[in-house]
Structures are given as C-alpha cells and as structure tokens.
Amino acid sequence: MALDKGKLKTDFKQLFTDMRTREENSDDEFANRFADMIDTYVKSATINYASGLVAPTNGGFVTGVFNGNIT
C-alpha cells in the first residue's frame, strides 16, 4: 500500500476540528490521536527493493547499496 498524504491531511483536519469543539483542553487525547495517525501513515509505506544488496553465503553482514524506493 502506498503512503496516502491526502488521507493524512484529512485526518489532521478532523483532529483539529474535533479538538476545537472540546470544552476543556485534552492534550492527552490530542497526542494519542496524533501519534496514531502518524503511526498508521508510516506503517502504510511499501519498500520496493530492486537490487544492490549481497548477503554472504557463509553468513555475515549484508553489503552493497540499496536500490529501490519507498511508496
């Protein structure tokens, strides 16, 4: 799944609208909802690996340069 900037923007606007309707400040609610939005957004990223990394057959560190992108 690709990152959806439009949905993130809509979610932010909804959060701000919701917070403006509160009679009392709710910093914890805001912080939790904000963190959840960012967490969901980042976890929706897809890493597309093309080539470039080599793993030794006898074990050890992977070497090379990652060729790919994140969507």
N, C-alpha and C positions, 0 to 999 in steps of 0.2 A: 504494500500500500504506500502511496506517495504522501509526502507532507502536504497538508491542506491548510494553507495560510488563510484562506477565506473563512474556513470554519473557526480557526483560532481567533480571528478578528471578531467574528460574530459572537463567539463565546465571551471574549473580553467585554464587548459592548453590553451583553446581557448581564455579566457580573457587575459592571459599573452601574447599570440601571437598577439592578436589584439592591445594591448597597445604598443607593440614594433614597430608596423607599424605607429604609430602616429608621426607626425612631431613636435607636441608640447605636453607637459605633460597635462594630463587630469585627475587630481586627483578626481574631482567630478564624472566623468564617471566611473572611476575605482571603487570608493567607492560605487556608486549606483549599479553597476553590481555585485560587490562582495556581497553586502548586499542582493540583490535579490536572488543570488544563495544560500546563507545560509538560507534565509527565506523559499525558496522552498524546500530545503533539510529537514529542521526541520519540516515543515508542512506536509511532506510526511510520517512522522512516524505514526505507529499504536500502540496504547496502548492495550495490551491484558490482561484483568483483569480475574483472575482465582477465587479468593476468598479472604476472610480475613477482609473485612470491614463490620461494622454493623451500621446501622442508626436507632436511637431510633424511635419507632412508634409515640411518642408524640412530635417529633421534637427535635432539639438539634444537637450537634456535632457528626459527624461520628467518630467512634473509630475503632481500630484494626490495623492490619498490612497488607498492600497491598501485595498480592501475584500475581505476573504477570510479564510481561516483555514488553519491547518496541522493535519493529522491524521497 
